[in-house]
Amino acid sequence: MTSGTLVLLQRSDDGEMALYDSRDKFHASFMKGKWHDTLLFQDHQLDEFSVVEDEIEIESILAEARAALNQPLKDSADSRAKSA
């Protein structure tokens, strides 16, 4: 990840996860063994989740979520070049 890129990964003791990638505002939740393309948890639930800080783990889980949901990272640089 590049400096300034925010990917937030939070995990519960039960293995549920909340994921946010600021590059394209991608949200995902892992609940009951399945990825969902939205945030399914309420703020009070997320208060109980731990923030994952290991970059390798974050990148691995982010890749898994994007593949499972068929949502590759949208390249914003390409979008700006095409609109210019």
All heavy atoms as an XYZ file, in Angstrom:
664
protein
N       0.846     -1.181      0.000
C       0.000      0.000      0.000
C       0.888      1.239      0.000
O       1.930      1.250      0.619
C      -0.865      0.064      1.251
C      -1.657     -1.167      1.545
S      -3.330     -1.036      1.024
C      -3.685     -2.750      1.072
N       0.401      2.268     -0.620
C       1.173      3.493     -0.650
C       0.868      4.319      0.589
O      -0.182      4.173      1.205
C       0.837      4.308     -1.912
O      -0.544      4.611     -1.895
C       1.202      3.550     -3.165
N       1.781      5.171      0.932
C       1.582      6.057      2.072
C       0.353      6.927      1.819
O       0.154      7.419      0.722
C       2.817      6.924      2.244
O       2.625      7.805      3.313
N      -0.473      7.096      2.837
C      -1.673      7.896      2.686
C      -2.886      7.076      2.302
O      -4.004      7.564      2.334
N      -2.682      5.807      1.931
C      -3.785      4.928      1.609
C      -4.337      4.371      2.898
O      -3.599      3.855      3.721
C      -3.330      3.761      0.713
O      -2.843      4.301     -0.495
C      -4.469      2.819      0.421
N      -5.630      4.488      3.063
C      -6.251      3.981      4.266
C      -7.044      2.722      3.955
O      -7.987      2.756      3.166
C      -7.189      5.021      4.880
C      -8.023      4.517      6.054
C      -7.136      4.177      7.245
C      -9.060      5.531      6.439
N      -6.601      1.622      4.543
C      -7.383      0.404      4.521
C      -7.580      0.031      5.981
O      -6.618     -0.171      6.713
C      -6.693     -0.748      3.764
C      -7.534     -2.020      3.844
C      -6.479     -0.369      2.311
N      -8.823      0.012      6.406
C      -9.145     -0.304      7.782
C      -9.744     -1.697      7.831
O     -10.744     -1.970      7.155
C     -10.133      0.720      8.342
C     -10.626      0.477      9.775
C      -9.462      0.520     10.761
C     -11.685      1.491     10.135
N      -9.125     -2.565      8.613
C      -9.608     -3.926      8.804
C      -9.814     -4.134     10.288
O      -8.903     -3.918     11.084
C      -8.606     -4.943      8.255
C      -8.924     -6.421      8.509
C     -10.245     -6.823      7.854
C      -7.793     -7.300      8.006
N     -11.026     -4.543     10.651
C     -11.369     -4.825     12.032
C     -11.895     -6.251     12.116
O     -12.626     -6.694     11.236
C     -12.434     -3.856     12.539
C     -11.961     -2.408     12.564
C     -13.092     -1.457     12.860
O     -13.744     -1.000     11.929
N     -13.324     -1.172     14.122
N     -11.522     -6.949     13.216
C     -11.923     -8.354     13.359
C     -12.488     -8.588     14.757
O     -11.938     -8.112     15.746
C     -10.714     -9.258     13.143
C     -11.064    -10.732     13.300
C      -9.891    -11.662     13.166
N      -9.380    -11.618     11.818
C      -8.099    -11.520     11.505
N      -7.185    -11.443     12.437
N      -7.712    -11.509     10.263
N     -13.561     -9.385     14.816
C     -14.136     -9.765     16.100
C     -13.467    -11.040     16.610
O     -12.758    -11.724     15.866
C     -15.643    -10.010     15.963
O     -15.889    -11.239     15.296
N     -13.704    -11.366     17.856
C     -13.183    -12.604     18.434
C     -13.762    -13.831     17.733
O     -13.166    -14.901     17.750
C     -13.500    -12.683     19.931
C     -12.710    -11.663     20.747
O     -11.675    -11.166     20.249
O     -13.130    -11.354     21.875
N     -14.931    -13.669     17.099
C     -15.595    -14.767     16.377
C     -15.122    -14.908     14.938
O     -15.617    -15.758     14.202
C     -17.110    -14.566     16.369
C     -17.712    -14.598     17.762
O     -17.110    -15.226     18.661
O     -18.780    -13.984     17.958
N     -14.202    -14.034     14.499
C     -13.684    -14.109     13.134
C     -14.460    -13.289     12.121
O     -14.158    -13.322     10.930
N     -15.464    -12.535     12.569
C     -16.170    -11.644     11.657
C     -15.273    -10.444     11.391
O     -14.448    -10.070     12.229
C     -17.504    -11.209     12.263
C     -18.458    -12.379     12.420
C     -19.774    -11.984     13.057
O     -19.803    -11.056     13.887
O     -20.777    -12.621     12.714
N     -15.420     -9.844     10.206
C     -14.537     -8.733      9.833
C     -15.311     -7.613      9.149
O     -16.294     -7.859      8.456
C     -13.446     -9.230      8.877
C     -12.463    -10.164      9.521
S     -11.160    -10.702      8.397
C     -11.911    -12.186      7.730
N     -14.798     -6.406      9.362
C     -15.275     -5.215      8.665
C     -14.065     -4.622      7.956
O     -12.988     -4.510      8.542
C     -15.869     -4.221      9.646
N     -14.259     -4.240      6.693
C     -13.152     -3.796      5.856
C     -13.562     -2.540      5.101
O     -14.675     -2.447      4.592
C     -12.829     -4.919      4.866
C     -11.706     -4.740      3.872
C     -10.367     -4.617      4.591
C     -11.665     -5.932      2.928
N     -12.632     -1.570      5.038
C     -12.870     -0.349      4.277
C     -11.576      0.050      3.578
O     -10.517      0.103      4.193
C     -13.324      0.792      5.194
C     -13.403      2.120      4.489
C     -14.409      2.356      3.551
C     -12.475      3.124      4.718
C     -14.475      3.569      2.872
C     -12.533      4.340      4.056
C     -13.539      4.547      3.133
O     -13.614      5.736      2.459
N     -11.669      0.313      2.277
C     -10.535      0.770      1.477
C     -10.881      2.172      0.961
O     -11.817      2.336      0.166
C     -10.293     -0.199      0.320
C      -9.051      0.123     -0.500
O      -8.527      1.249     -0.385
O      -8.621     -0.753     -1.259
N     -10.117      3.168      1.405
C     -10.421      4.559      1.051
C     -10.135      4.886     -0.410
O     -10.632      5.874     -0.927
C      -9.636      5.517      1.948
O      -8.250      5.442      1.661
N      -9.333      4.060     -1.088
C      -8.966      4.374     -2.476
C     -10.182      4.434     -3.384
O     -10.248      5.251     -4.299
C      -7.961      3.354     -3.012
C      -6.626      3.412     -2.279
C      -5.713      2.320     -2.708
N      -6.253      1.021     -2.303
C      -5.661     -0.143     -2.549
N      -4.529     -0.181     -3.222
N      -6.200     -1.264     -2.131
N     -11.153      3.562     -3.162
C     -12.368      3.584     -3.988
C     -13.634      3.429     -3.146
O     -14.684      3.065     -3.647
C     -12.311      2.512     -5.085
C     -12.206      1.106     -4.534
O     -12.042      0.931     -3.304
O     -12.287      0.151     -5.327
N     -13.494      3.706     -1.833
C     -14.614      3.653     -0.894
C     -15.279      2.264     -0.859
O     -16.483      2.134     -0.747
C     -15.632      4.749     -1.198
C     -15.055      6.136     -1.021
C     -16.091      7.208     -1.241
C     -15.611      8.561     -0.855
N     -14.623      9.199     -1.603
N     -14.449      1.235     -0.947
C     -14.903     -0.158     -0.911
C     -15.179     -0.570      0.534
O     -14.329     -0.419      1.405
C     -13.815     -1.049     -1.520
C     -14.055     -2.527     -1.397
C     -15.012     -3.157     -2.164
C     -13.285     -3.293     -0.523
C     -15.212     -4.527     -2.069
C     -13.478     -4.653     -0.420
C     -14.448     -5.274     -1.195
N     -16.392     -1.056      0.780
C     -16.789     -1.594      2.084
C     -17.083     -3.073      1.920
O     -17.688     -3.475      0.924
C     -18.089     -0.938      2.578
C     -17.933      0.468      3.025
N     -17.577      0.802      4.303
C     -18.086      1.637      2.368
C     -17.535      2.113      4.417
N     -17.835      2.643      3.249
N     -16.705     -3.858      2.906
C     -17.048     -5.281      2.900
C     -17.140     -5.771      4.339
O     -16.496     -5.229      5.244
C     -16.000     -6.092      2.140
N     -17.966     -6.785      4.525
C     -18.103     -7.431      5.822
C     -18.000     -8.929      5.627
O     -18.509     -9.472      4.641
C     -19.469     -7.122      6.445
O     -19.630     -5.742      6.638
N     -17.354     -9.587      6.558
C     -17.275    -11.045      6.567
C     -18.090    -11.507      7.761
O     -17.769    -11.219      8.909
C     -15.821    -11.499      6.695
C     -15.649    -12.982      6.539
C     -15.710    -13.582      5.287
C     -15.422    -13.785      7.652
C     -15.536    -14.948      5.147
C     -15.256    -15.146      7.518
C     -15.311    -15.731      6.258
N     -19.197    -12.191      7.454
C     -20.122    -12.629      8.497
C     -20.625    -14.030      8.161
O     -21.002    -14.297      7.018
C     -21.304    -11.658      8.604
C     -22.321    -12.008      9.671
S     -23.753    -10.919      9.646
C     -23.132     -9.552     10.603
N     -20.597    -14.899      9.164
C     -21.090    -16.275      9.021
C     -20.436    -16.988      7.841
O     -21.085    -17.684      7.073
C     -22.604    -16.305      8.920
C     -23.283    -15.763     10.168
C     -24.786    -15.812     10.088
C     -25.365    -15.209     11.358
N     -26.811    -15.114     11.319
N     -19.119    -16.763      7.662
C     -18.357    -17.463      6.640
C     -18.516    -16.949      5.226
O     -18.075    -17.586      4.277
N     -19.115    -15.764      5.063
C     -19.365    -15.230      3.720
C     -19.049    -13.733      3.664
O     -19.333    -12.991      4.598
C     -20.828    -15.472      3.341
C     -21.158    -15.065      1.934
C     -22.590    -15.401      1.572
C     -22.856    -14.934      0.165
N     -24.238    -15.014     -0.215
N     -18.477    -13.284      2.529
C     -18.222    -11.871      2.292
C     -19.479    -11.185      1.774
O     -20.206    -11.758      0.967
C     -17.089    -11.679      1.284
C     -15.745    -11.900      1.881
C     -14.945    -12.984      1.714
C     -15.047    -11.021      2.763
N     -13.787    -12.838      2.436
C     -13.828    -11.641      3.092
C     -15.330     -9.767      3.322
C     -12.898    -11.044      3.948
C     -14.401     -9.185      4.159
C     -13.202     -9.819      4.463
N     -19.716     -9.962      2.220
C     -20.848     -9.128      1.791
C     -20.293     -7.770      1.381
O     -19.364     -7.262      2.010
C     -21.851     -8.949      2.938
C     -22.361    -10.242      3.488
N     -23.471    -10.869      2.992
C     -21.870    -11.042      4.473
C     -23.669    -11.996      3.658
N     -22.705    -12.127      4.558
N     -20.870     -7.178      0.333
C     -20.325     -5.927     -0.212
C     -20.905     -4.671      0.444
O     -21.151     -3.670     -0.203
C     -20.493     -5.873     -1.725
C     -21.945     -5.841     -2.163
O     -22.839     -6.002     -1.309
O     -22.175     -5.660     -3.362
N     -21.090     -4.735      1.738
C     -21.577     -3.603      2.505
C     -21.126     -3.761      3.948
O     -20.686     -4.841      4.340
C     -23.122     -3.497      2.421
O     -23.541     -2.280      3.008
C     -23.792     -4.671      3.103
N     -21.238     -2.716      4.723
C     -20.910     -2.807      6.133
C     -22.155     -3.276      6.878
O     -23.185     -2.606      6.874
C     -20.440     -1.450      6.663
C     -19.964     -1.421      8.099
C     -18.788     -2.382      8.301
C     -19.578     -0.019      8.518
N     -22.080     -4.444      7.493
C     -23.227     -5.047      8.166
C     -23.261     -4.805      9.670
O     -24.233     -5.149     10.321
C     -23.243     -6.560      7.923
C     -23.365     -7.010      6.473
C     -23.255     -8.530      6.383
C     -24.676     -6.539      5.880
N     -22.207     -4.201     10.200
C     -22.091     -4.056     11.645
C     -22.418     -2.632     12.084
O     -22.110     -1.671     11.388
C     -20.674     -4.428     12.098
C     -20.259     -5.795     11.641
C     -19.403     -5.949     10.564
C     -20.732     -6.937     12.277
C     -19.020     -7.206     10.125
C     -20.363     -8.199     11.844
C     -19.503     -8.338     10.765
N     -23.019     -2.532     13.247
C     -23.328     -1.232     13.842
C     -22.099     -0.731     14.604
O     -21.223     -1.516     14.981
C     -24.512     -1.366     14.804
C     -25.777     -1.898     14.171
C     -26.330     -0.956     13.123
O     -26.349      0.251     13.317
N     -26.782     -1.502     12.016
N     -22.050      0.569     14.851
C     -20.905      1.157     15.558
C     -20.651      0.475     16.901
O     -19.504      0.222     17.260
C     -21.111      2.658     15.773
C     -20.949      3.462     14.499
O     -20.356      2.936     13.528
O     -21.406      4.617     14.470
N     -21.713      0.188     17.652
C     -21.519     -0.422     18.966
C     -20.933     -1.835     18.843
O     -20.200     -2.281     19.723
C     -22.825     -0.436     19.785
C     -23.869     -1.362     19.268
N     -24.732     -1.017     18.242
C     -24.191     -2.624     19.623
C     -25.540     -2.034     17.990
N     -25.241     -3.025     18.816
N     -21.207     -2.530     17.737
C     -20.600     -3.837     17.505
C     -19.116     -3.677     17.162
O     -18.266     -4.423     17.642
C     -21.310     -4.573     16.369
C     -22.728     -4.994     16.699
C     -23.446     -5.534     15.472
O     -23.588     -4.810     14.476
N     -23.876     -6.774     15.549
N     -18.815     -2.696     16.324
C     -17.434     -2.465     15.903
C     -16.536     -2.042     17.073
O     -15.324     -2.255     17.028
C     -17.381     -1.430     14.785
C     -17.944     -1.905     13.438
C     -18.018     -0.748     12.462
C     -17.130     -3.048     12.876
N     -17.138     -1.477     18.104
C     -16.358     -1.122     19.296
C     -15.713     -2.349     19.925
O     -14.692     -2.242     20.601
C     -17.237     -0.424     20.340
C     -17.616      0.993     19.943
O     -16.947      1.561     19.050
O     -18.578      1.530     20.519
N     -16.308     -3.516     19.702
C     -15.792     -4.767     20.261
C     -14.754     -5.428     19.341
O     -14.125     -6.400     19.728
C     -16.940     -5.749     20.509
C     -18.029     -5.214     21.432
C     -17.516     -4.930     22.828
O     -16.720     -5.738     23.351
O     -17.893     -3.886     23.409
N     -14.600     -4.936     18.119
C     -13.672     -5.501     17.149
C     -12.261     -4.961     17.409
O     -12.100     -3.846     17.898
C     -14.072     -5.134     15.721
C     -15.234     -5.905     15.174
C     -16.352     -6.220     15.936
C     -15.226     -6.300     13.841
C     -17.416     -6.914     15.407
C     -16.293     -6.997     13.294
C     -17.388     -7.310     14.076
N     -11.259     -5.747     17.047
C      -9.863     -5.311     17.127
C      -9.429     -4.803     15.759
O      -9.816     -5.354     14.732
C      -8.959     -6.484     17.507
O      -9.325     -7.001     18.757
N      -8.615     -3.756     15.756
C      -8.063     -3.233     14.511
C      -6.841     -4.074     14.149
O      -5.950     -4.269     14.969
C      -7.682     -1.746     14.642
C      -6.979     -1.246     13.386
C      -8.909     -0.908     14.953
N      -6.821     -4.580     12.918
C      -5.689     -5.357     12.419
C      -4.668     -4.368     11.883
O      -5.005     -3.484     11.093
C      -6.135     -6.347     11.318
C      -4.945     -7.077     10.726
C      -7.160     -7.328     11.873
N      -3.415     -4.515     12.311
C      -2.375     -3.573     11.900
C      -1.304     -4.209     11.024
O      -0.484     -3.491     10.457
C      -1.754     -2.929     13.135
C      -2.768     -2.083     13.885
C      -2.165     -1.290     15.025
O      -0.937     -1.081     15.022
O      -2.929     -0.884     15.904
N      -1.303     -5.519     10.888
C      -0.303     -6.211     10.079
C      -0.606     -5.980      8.601
O      -1.633     -6.444      8.096
C      -0.304     -7.704     10.414
C       0.734     -8.463      9.634
O       0.433     -8.827      8.469
O       1.826     -8.700     10.167
N       0.284     -5.252      7.896
C       0.016     -4.877      6.500
C      -0.114     -6.081      5.572
O      -0.931     -6.059      4.650
C       1.095     -3.927      5.991
C       0.953     -2.539      6.583
C       1.818     -1.518      5.864
O       1.963     -1.624      4.634
O       2.332     -0.629      6.549
N       0.672     -7.111      5.812
C       0.589     -8.309      4.967
C      -0.765     -8.981      5.144
O      -1.412     -9.381      4.168
C       1.756     -9.277      5.270
C       3.079     -8.623      4.867
C       1.553    -10.614      4.575
C       4.310     -9.353      5.325
N      -1.222     -9.074      6.376
C      -2.543     -9.665      6.645
C      -3.651     -8.817      6.032
O      -4.583     -9.342      5.424
C      -2.749     -9.798      8.152
C      -4.046    -10.486      8.526
C      -4.218    -10.672     10.018
O      -3.368    -10.216     10.814
O      -5.229    -11.275     10.392
N      -3.543     -7.506      6.162
C      -4.556     -6.606      5.588
C      -4.620     -6.783      4.074
O      -5.702     -6.926      3.507
C      -4.246     -5.140      5.957
C      -4.445     -4.917      7.454
C      -5.113     -4.179      5.143
C      -3.897     -3.589      7.962
N      -3.464     -6.779      3.409
C      -3.435     -6.925      1.951
C      -4.012     -8.267      1.519
O      -4.742     -8.344      0.527
C      -2.017     -6.755      1.433
C      -1.542     -5.311      1.504
C      -0.127     -5.124      0.978
O       0.352     -5.983      0.213
O       0.487     -4.105      1.337
N      -3.716     -9.319      2.262
C      -4.226    -10.649      1.940
C      -5.747    -10.714      2.073
O      -6.440    -11.217      1.179
C      -3.563    -11.681      2.865
O      -4.125    -12.942      2.682
N      -6.263    -10.182      3.164
C      -7.712    -10.213      3.388
C      -8.427     -9.283      2.418
O      -9.503     -9.616      1.902
C      -8.030     -9.890      4.858
C      -7.536    -11.060      5.728
C      -9.519     -9.641      5.059
C      -7.600    -10.821      7.210
N      -7.835     -8.134      2.121
C      -8.423     -7.222      1.141
C      -8.520     -7.900     -0.223
O      -9.558     -7.830     -0.891
C      -7.590     -5.944      1.049
C      -8.044     -4.902      0.031
C      -9.444     -4.398      0.346
C      -7.050     -3.746      0.001
N      -7.467     -8.590     -0.637
C      -7.480     -9.306     -1.919
C      -8.541    -10.407     -1.911
O      -9.262    -10.594     -2.898
C      -6.102     -9.898     -2.209
N      -8.648    -11.122     -0.796
C      -9.660    -12.182     -0.679
C     -11.067    -11.609     -0.797
O     -11.909    -12.145     -1.521
C      -9.499    -12.876      0.679
C     -10.558    -13.921      0.970
C     -10.473    -14.449      2.391
O      -9.358    -14.618      2.918
O     -11.546    -14.696      2.985
N     -11.333    -10.509     -0.106
C     -12.666     -9.892     -0.138
C     -13.003     -9.386     -1.536
O     -14.096     -9.632     -2.050
C     -12.730     -8.742      0.865
N     -12.063     -8.692     -2.171
C     -12.322     -8.163     -3.519
C     -12.561     -9.299     -4.515
O     -13.438     -9.195     -5.371
C     -11.171     -7.267     -3.971
C     -11.161     -5.921     -3.269
C     -10.102     -5.011     -3.864
N     -10.105     -3.689     -3.286
C     -10.929     -2.694     -3.629
N     -11.835     -2.896     -4.560
N     -10.839     -1.520     -3.050
N     -11.802    -10.386     -4.400
C     -11.987    -11.527     -5.308
C     -13.336    -12.189     -5.061
O     -14.066    -12.512     -6.009
C     -10.856    -12.532     -5.128
N     -13.690    -12.382     -3.805
C     -14.955    -13.041     -3.469
C     -16.156    -12.225     -3.948
O     -17.186    -12.787     -4.348
C     -15.048    -13.265     -1.962
N     -16.023    -10.911     -3.918
C     -17.124    -10.027     -4.306
C     -17.000     -9.523     -5.740
O     -17.826     -8.733     -6.189
C     -17.191     -8.841     -3.341
C     -17.497     -9.224     -1.888
C     -17.292     -8.038     -0.971
C     -18.906     -9.788     -1.771
N     -15.963     -9.994     -6.448
C     -15.709     -9.578     -7.829
C     -15.697     -8.051     -7.956
O     -16.353     -7.482     -8.818
C     -16.745    -10.208     -8.780
C     -16.321    -10.081    -10.228
O     -15.136     -9.983    -10.534
N     -17.293    -10.063    -11.129
N     -14.924     -7.428     -7.070
C     -14.815     -5.966     -7.074
C     -13.341     -5.556     -7.030
O     -12.839     -5.141     -5.996
C     -15.573     -5.380     -5.883
C     -17.059     -5.547     -6.008
C     -17.800     -4.643     -5.047
O     -17.283     -3.622     -4.597
N     -19.008     -5.013     -4.723
N     -12.654     -5.665     -8.170
C     -11.248     -5.233     -8.189
C     -11.153     -3.737     -7.928
O     -12.126     -2.996     -8.116
C     -10.794     -5.581     -9.609
C     -12.048     -5.638    -10.407
C     -13.138     -6.078     -9.471
N      -9.974     -3.306     -7.510
C      -9.743     -1.886     -7.252
C      -9.927     -1.103     -8.533
O      -9.351     -1.438     -9.568
C      -8.322     -1.680     -6.714
C      -7.909     -0.234     -6.448
C      -8.772      0.388     -5.357
C      -6.447     -0.178     -6.068
N     -10.756     -0.067     -8.465
C     -10.937      0.818     -9.609
C      -9.744      1.747     -9.660
O      -9.404      2.388     -8.676
C     -12.232      1.614     -9.447
C     -13.464      0.750     -9.412
C     -14.675      1.593     -9.047
C     -15.896      0.745     -8.835
N     -15.921      0.035     -7.553
N      -9.099      1.834    -10.795
C      -7.899      2.662    -10.946
C      -8.308      4.105    -11.209
O      -8.700      4.461    -12.312
C      -7.032      2.120    -12.080
C      -5.672      2.791    -12.130
O      -5.495      3.830    -11.459
O      -4.803      2.276    -12.829
N      -8.217      4.938    -10.186
C      -8.644      6.330    -10.324
C      -7.733      7.115    -11.257
O      -8.156      8.072    -11.882
C      -8.713      7.009     -8.953
O      -7.455      6.956     -8.317
N      -6.471      6.720    -11.376
C      -5.562      7.417    -12.297
C      -6.034      7.241    -13.736
O      -6.006      8.173    -14.534
C      -4.146      6.880    -12.130
N      -6.477      6.018    -14.102
C      -7.015      5.788    -15.443
C      -8.256      6.625    -15.673
O      -8.454      7.176    -16.752
C      -7.357      4.304    -15.643
C      -6.123      3.463    -15.912
O      -5.044      4.035    -16.116
O      -6.256      2.227    -15.910
N      -9.119      6.727    -14.679
C     -10.359      7.486    -14.816
C     -10.061      8.953    -15.089
O     -10.681      9.570    -15.937
C     -11.213      7.367    -13.552
O     -11.572      6.029    -13.343
N      -9.083      9.511    -14.372
C      -8.739     10.925    -14.589
C      -8.127     11.142    -15.967
O      -8.425     12.111    -16.632
C      -7.756     11.384    -13.508
C      -8.421     11.612    -12.163
C      -7.477     12.332    -11.221
N      -6.256     11.616    -10.976
C      -6.039     10.795     -9.960
N      -6.993     10.571     -9.088
N      -4.877     10.181     -9.798
N      -7.312     10.213    -16.414
C      -6.664     10.347    -17.724
C      -7.691     10.277    -18.840
O      -7.605     11.019    -19.818
C      -5.613      9.260    -17.909
N      -8.682      9.420    -18.701
C      -9.689      9.274    -19.748
C     -10.610     10.470    -19.818
O     -11.148     10.792    -20.865
C     -10.520      7.993    -19.488
C      -9.735      6.725    -19.750
C     -10.533      5.509    -19.405
C      -9.695      4.251    -19.559
N     -10.358      3.074    -19.047
N     -10.826     11.144    -18.682
C     -11.736     12.282    -18.683
C     -11.040     13.580    -19.098
O     -11.676     14.563    -19.323
C     -12.384     12.451    -17.307
O     -11.401     12.770    -16.343
N      -9.721     13.555    -19.180
C      -8.971     14.778    -19.522
C      -8.986     15.036    -21.007
O      -9.260     14.240    -21.818
C      -7.532     14.642    -19.046
